[in-house]
Amino acid sequence: MTQRTPLSHLAPGQQGVIAAVDGPEGLRQRLAALGFRAGRAVVVLRRASLRGPLHVRLGT
């Protein structure tokens, strides 16, 4: 069984594959337009403190 971890829980340097994009329809559409789709590889590059933005790289 594959473990699912929210993107916000990954540390810089950790990578994974997007299993699903959850949230309101408008947010899901915006993330899809940015390339966040199920099956895409993602790597966390940097995390801001205090739940700030994540910098990620999509694809390999």
N, CA, C and O of each residue as an XYZ file, in Angstrom:
240
protein
N       0.836     -1.177      0.000
C       0.000      0.000      0.000
C       0.883      1.243      0.000
O       1.895      1.287      0.700
N       0.513      2.234     -0.766
C       1.275      3.470     -0.879
C       0.819      4.462      0.183
O      -0.378      4.639      0.409
N       1.779      5.103      0.828
C       1.466      6.096      1.850
C       1.212      7.445      1.192
O       1.994      7.874      0.343
N       0.140      8.114      1.566
C      -0.154      9.457      1.063
C       0.232     10.479      2.122
O      -0.156     10.369      3.285
N       1.002     11.472      1.698
C       1.453     12.539      2.580
C       1.123     13.865      1.923
O       1.436     14.049      0.747
N       0.505     14.795      2.634
C       0.241     16.107      2.036
C       1.549     16.786      1.628
O       2.567     16.644      2.304
N       1.513     17.509      0.540
C       2.689     18.223      0.047
C       3.246     19.144      1.128
O       4.461     19.313      1.235
N       2.380     19.730      1.914
C       2.813     20.652      2.971
C       3.612     19.965      4.073
O       4.240     20.645      4.885
N       3.605     18.634      4.121
C       4.353     17.894      5.147
C       5.730     17.444      4.663
O       6.507     16.905      5.451
N       6.047     17.652      3.393
C       7.358     17.254      2.877
C       8.401     18.303      3.229
O       8.117     19.501      3.225
N       9.597     17.850      3.531
C      10.718     18.737      3.836
C      11.451     19.084      2.543
O      11.343     18.355      1.556
N      12.197     20.194      2.539
C      12.990     20.520      1.360
C      13.881     19.346      0.963
O      14.533     18.728      1.804
N      13.894     19.056     -0.322
C      14.668     17.940     -0.849
C      13.857     16.670     -1.003
O      14.240     15.780     -1.762
N      12.741     16.572     -0.294
C      11.901     15.380     -0.427
C      11.089     15.470     -1.713
O      10.739     16.554     -2.178
N      10.805     14.313     -2.265
C      10.048     14.266     -3.511
C       8.929     13.253     -3.411
O       8.909     12.408     -2.516
N       8.007     13.352     -4.335
C       6.889     12.426     -4.369
C       6.179     12.523     -5.699
O       6.640     13.189     -6.626
N       5.053     11.850     -5.774
C       4.204     11.876     -6.960
C       2.829     12.326     -6.502
O       2.304     11.812     -5.514
N       2.247     13.272     -7.204
C       0.928     13.784     -6.839
C      -0.107     12.692     -7.061
O      -0.257     12.180     -8.170
N      -0.823     12.339     -5.989
C      -1.869     11.317     -6.071
C      -3.219     11.957     -6.350
O      -4.038     11.392     -7.075
N      -3.454     13.128     -5.781
C      -4.732     13.825     -5.955
C      -4.541     15.278     -5.558
O      -3.631     15.614     -4.800
N      -5.406     16.131     -6.075
C      -5.420     17.544     -5.700
C      -6.781     17.807     -5.071
O      -7.812     17.713     -5.737
N      -6.775     18.136     -3.785
C      -8.016     18.370     -3.047
C      -8.219     19.861     -2.816
O      -7.264     20.639     -2.806
N      -9.464     20.241     -2.632
C      -9.796     21.625     -2.317
C     -10.981     22.083     -3.127
O     -11.548     21.316     -3.905
N     -11.358     23.344     -2.944
C     -12.475     23.893     -3.708
C     -12.186     23.861     -5.214
O     -11.028     23.875     -5.632
N     -13.228     23.819     -6.003
C     -13.096     23.706     -7.462
C     -12.183     24.777     -8.055
O     -11.332     24.466     -8.889
N     -12.346     26.025     -7.639
C     -11.510     27.102     -8.177
C     -10.034     26.883     -7.902
O      -9.194     27.130     -8.767
N      -9.719     26.424     -6.711
C      -8.324     26.143     -6.354
C      -7.785     24.986     -7.176
O      -6.664     25.053     -7.680
N      -8.571     23.928     -7.315
C      -8.131     22.773     -8.120
C      -7.877     23.187     -9.565
O      -6.909     22.732    -10.174
N      -8.729     24.038    -10.121
C      -8.532     24.492    -11.500
C      -7.256     25.315    -11.625
O      -6.510     25.160    -12.592
N      -7.001     26.188    -10.655
C      -5.792     27.017    -10.689
C      -4.538     26.152    -10.571
O      -3.569     26.358    -11.302
N      -4.557     25.192     -9.660
C      -3.405     24.307     -9.507
C      -3.191     23.454    -10.756
O      -2.050     23.202    -11.143
N      -4.273     23.009    -11.386
C      -4.150     22.244    -12.636
C      -3.526     23.112    -13.721
O      -2.698     22.631    -14.495
N      -3.912     24.385    -13.786
C      -3.334     25.297    -14.777
C      -1.841     25.506    -14.538
O      -1.090     25.776    -15.475
N      -1.413     25.382    -13.284
C       0.006     25.514    -12.945
C       0.776     24.208    -13.125
O       1.997     24.180    -12.974
N       0.062     23.127    -13.447
C       0.726     21.853    -13.704
C       0.593     20.814    -12.611
O       1.151     19.723    -12.731
N      -0.137     21.125    -11.543
C      -0.334     20.164    -10.454
C      -1.424     19.184    -10.861
O      -2.615     19.482    -10.760
N      -1.003     18.010    -11.321
C      -1.935     16.978    -11.773
C      -1.509     15.633    -11.200
O      -0.326     15.392    -10.960
N      -2.484     14.768    -10.986
C      -2.186     13.422    -10.492
C      -1.193     12.742    -11.423
O      -1.321     12.803    -12.646
N      -0.205     12.095    -10.823
C       0.805     11.378    -11.591
C       2.078     12.166    -11.845
O       3.079     11.587    -12.267
N       2.068     13.476    -11.597
C       3.271     14.285    -11.813
C       4.207     14.192    -10.624
O       3.772     14.153     -9.473
N       5.487     14.158    -10.916
C       6.504     14.174     -9.859
C       6.612     15.589     -9.306
O       6.417     16.566    -10.029
N       6.922     15.689     -8.026
C       7.080     16.987     -7.377
C       8.226     16.896     -6.372
O       8.377     15.892     -5.677
N       9.029     17.955     -6.304
C      10.133     18.051     -5.342
C       9.969     19.369     -4.597
O       9.772     20.415     -5.217
N      10.048     19.323     -3.269
C       9.999     20.547     -2.473
C      11.396     21.154     -2.476
O      12.360     20.511     -2.059
N      11.502     22.386     -2.945
C      12.791     23.075     -3.001
C      13.046     23.890     -1.739
O      14.160     23.911     -1.214
N      11.998     24.561     -1.260
C      12.167     25.442     -0.101
C      10.819     25.645      0.573
O       9.777     25.654     -0.082
N      10.855     25.805      1.884
C       9.650     26.095      2.668
C       9.882     27.367      3.455
O      10.918     27.525      4.099
N       8.930     28.266      3.406
C       8.999     29.463      4.239
C       8.544     29.100      5.650
O       7.818     28.125      5.842
N       8.964     29.874      6.614
C       8.567     29.594      7.993
C       7.116     29.998      8.241
O       6.514     30.734      7.459
N       6.584     29.507      9.324
C       5.231     29.860      9.771
C       4.164     29.596      8.717
O       3.320     30.450      8.447
N       4.209     28.407      8.126
C       3.213     27.978      7.138
C       3.165     28.895      5.918
O       2.110     29.068      5.307
N       4.295     29.476      5.570
C       4.383     30.329      4.393
C       4.395     29.496      3.128
O       4.113     28.298      3.169
N       4.717     30.114      2.009
C       4.659     29.410      0.724
C       5.709     28.301      0.598
O       6.763     28.332      1.233
N       5.378     27.331     -0.241
C       6.296     26.265     -0.631
C       6.828     26.581     -2.019
O       6.078     27.032     -2.885
N       8.085     26.352     -2.232
C       8.651     26.435     -3.578
C       8.885     25.005     -4.023
O       9.592     24.247     -3.358
N       8.290     24.635     -5.153
C       8.378     23.261     -5.632
C       8.800     23.234     -7.090
O       8.690     24.228     -7.808
N       9.283     22.081     -7.507
C       9.577     21.834     -8.924
C       8.699     20.668     -9.347
O       8.665     19.628     -8.689
N       7.994     20.854    -10.444
C       7.152     19.790    -10.986
C       7.889     19.085    -12.102
O       8.638     19.710    -12.852
N       7.679     17.792    -12.214
C       8.341     17.010    -13.256
C       9.703     16.549    -12.785
O      10.101     16.783    -11.644
N      10.411     15.887    -13.691
C      11.716     15.341    -13.319
C      12.841     16.250    -13.725
O      14.007     15.936    -13.484
